[in-house]
Every structure is written in C-alpha cells, then in structure tokens.
Amino acid sequence: DMNTFTRADAAPTAVDCRSTLEYALKVATSTIRHRAVLRLDLGATPPVFGDARRLSQVFLNLLVNAFQSIPDDEGAHEIAISCATASDGWAVVEIADTGTGVAAHMVEKVFDPFVTSRRSAGGTGLGLFICRGIITELGGEIRLQPRRPRGTVARVILPPAPPSAPVN
C-alpha cells in the first residue's frame, strides 16, 4: 500500500473522496484502533478534480495527527470520520478526534512550515503545511477547529470536478 505514495504524480482526474479516505484508513487503521474507536459516516460526495494519491496523503496525515493527539493512558477516545456534500455541492471530509486538541491561538499557525507540538517525538512541522498546499492546489480549503470539551476537527472542503473531467 505504501508504494502508492511513492509513484510519480498522475494526471488529474475525477477522484472519489470516499475511496481515497478509505485507502488512508486502510493504511492507518491497525495503528489507530489500539488507541481509539473509529466512527465512520461516509456519505456521498461529488467527485473532485485531482490526484488520488496526493489526496490520500492529506487524509492519512490528518488521521495520523488525530491518532498522535490521543494520550496513551487516558480513558476511551474516538476518531470520527465523515464525508458529505455541502449545500453548495462541494465535498466535505471531516476527521474529528477526542485528543489533546489544538489551542485556539494556534489554529492558523499550525499550517506554517516547521510549526509542531511534537518536536520531541520527531515531528517536523511540515505535515499540515504540505496538506494545505495540496488542498489549495485543488481549489479547496483545509481548516482546524478546536472541539469542546477536548479534541480537534480537521475539515477539508473541495470543489466538485467539472463534468468533463476524466475519471480514474
């Protein structure tokens, strides 16, 4: 599965968000399930125009961030993953966790290069920076929102692919 991430960039096509998210889940699930319960609500989304490999990279990074925010020794936790179509027809993917959460004053700063709360654990501070670059290139947005009483919601919003887009 990891070979998918090392292939050369493919030509952009109409991509199904659910299948790219399911792929990222396949890679990450064995690690996540030891620390959190996964909750899935994978509704229909419109195809988006891009590279499935790069979109999977974004989703995998967000899943790993959610997993890493959950303490080893602290009660029951969950990671909730959802896909939906917004009222404007755009695709929305959310990954919400019950981990330590991102501080409100850091919500925008975490997208800057080399900003990390996990430097001692080997974090480079490039993951969310790269994710924002990929999503922006696709014409979308990525946002983080603190979740109360604990955790974070990562929201990816992508425009639908044009009807004439080649399908992968």
C-alpha positions in Angstrom: 0.0 0.0 0.0 2.8 2.4 0.8 4.0 2.1 -2.8 1.1 4.2 -3.9 2.7 7.2 -2.1 5.9 6.8 -4.0 4.6 6.7 -7.5 5.1 9.7 -9.9 2.2 12.2 -10.0 -0.6 11.1 -12.1 -2.6 13.4 -14.4 -5.5 14.9 -12.6 -8.8 13.0 -12.8 -12.2 13.0 -11.2 -11.5 11.4 -7.8 -13.9 9.9 -5.3 -13.1 11.3 -1.8 -14.6 8.3 -0.1 -12.3 5.8 -1.8 -9.2 7.9 -1.1 -10.3 8.3 2.5 -10.9 4.5 2.7 -7.4 3.9 1.4 -5.9 6.2 4.0 -7.9 4.4 6.6 -6.7 1.0 5.4 -3.1 2.2 5.9 -3.8 3.8 9.3 -6.4 1.6 11.0 -4.2 -1.0 12.5 -2.4 1.7 14.5 -5.4 3.8 15.3 -7.7 1.0 16.6 -5.3 0.3 19.5 -5.8 3.8 20.9 -9.3 5.0 19.7 -12.6 3.8 18.4 -13.2 4.7 14.8 -16.6 6.1 13.9 -17.4 6.3 10.2 -20.1 8.2 8.4 -19.1 8.0 4.7 -21.9 9.7 2.9 -21.9 10.5 -0.8 -19.7 13.3 -2.1 -19.2 14.7 -5.6 -16.0 13.6 -7.4 -13.3 16.2 -7.0 -10.6 17.0 -9.6 -7.1 16.0 -8.6 -4.6 13.2 -7.8 -6.0 10.4 -5.7 -2.5 9.6 -4.3 -2.0 13.2 -3.0 -5.5 13.4 -1.6 -4.9 10.1 0.3 -1.7 11.6 1.6 -3.7 14.5 3.1 -6.2 12.2 4.7 -3.5 9.9 6.0 -1.7 12.8 7.6 -4.9 14.1 9.2 -5.6 10.6 10.6 -2.0 10.3 12.0 -2.3 13.7 13.6 -5.6 12.7 15.2 -4.1 9.5 16.5 -1.0 11.2 17.8 -3.0 13.7 19.7 -4.6 11.0 21.8 -2.8 10.2 25.1 -1.8 6.5 25.6 -3.1 6.3 29.2 -6.3 8.3 29.2 -9.7 6.6 29.0 -11.8 6.0 25.9 -11.2 8.0 22.8 -12.6 8.2 19.3 -11.8 9.4 15.9 -14.9 10.2 13.9 -14.6 10.4 10.1 -17.3 11.7 7.8 -17.9 12.6 4.2 -20.8 14.7 2.9 -21.9 17.0 0.2 -22.3 20.6 1.3 -25.4 22.7 0.2 -23.2 24.4 -2.4 -22.3 21.0 -3.9 -18.7 20.8 -2.6 -17.3 17.7 -1.0 -16.6 17.9 2.8 -14.5 15.5 4.7 -14.1 15.8 8.5 -11.8 14.0 10.8 -12.6 14.7 14.5 -10.7 13.4 17.5 -11.0 13.5 21.2 -7.3 14.0 21.8 -5.5 16.9 23.4 -6.7 19.4 20.8 -5.1 22.4 19.1 -5.1 25.6 21.1 -7.3 28.3 19.6 -4.4 30.7 19.2 -2.5 28.0 17.2 -5.3 27.1 14.7 -3.8 29.1 11.8 -0.1 28.9 12.9 -0.1 25.1 12.6 -0.3 25.4 8.8 3.0 27.4 8.8 6.2 25.4 8.0 8.1 23.9 10.9 5.4 24.6 13.5 4.8 21.5 15.6 3.8 20.5 19.0 5.5 17.1 18.6 9.2 18.1 18.0 10.3 15.8 20.8 8.5 12.9 19.2 10.2 13.6 15.8 7.6 15.9 14.3 8.9 18.2 11.6 6.1 20.6 11.4 5.6 20.1 7.7 2.6 17.8 7.6 -0.2 20.4 7.8 1.9 22.8 5.7 2.0 20.2 2.9 -1.6 19.3 3.3 -2.7 22.9 3.0 -0.6 23.2 -0.2 -2.2 20.1 -1.8 -5.8 21.2 -0.9 -5.2 24.8 -2.0 -3.8 23.5 -5.3 -7.1 21.6 -5.7 -9.1 24.8 -5.2 -10.2 23.8 -1.7 -9.8 24.7 1.9 -8.5 22.9 5.0 -9.4 24.2 8.4 -8.9 23.1 12.0 -11.3 23.8 14.8 -10.9 23.1 18.5 -13.6 20.7 19.7 -15.1 21.0 23.2 -14.6 19.6 25.7 -11.5 18.1 24.0 -10.1 17.4 20.6 -9.9 18.9 17.1 -12.0 18.8 14.0 -10.0 18.9 10.7 -12.3 19.9 7.8 -11.3 19.5 4.1 -13.6 21.2 1.6 -13.2 20.6 -2.1 -14.9 21.8 -5.2 -16.6 19.3 -7.4 -14.8 18.1 -10.6 -16.1 19.5 -13.8 -18.4 17.1 -15.7 -15.9 16.8 -18.5 -13.1 15.6 -16.1 -11.6 12.2 -17.0 -12.5 9.6 -14.4 -9.8 7.4 -12.7 
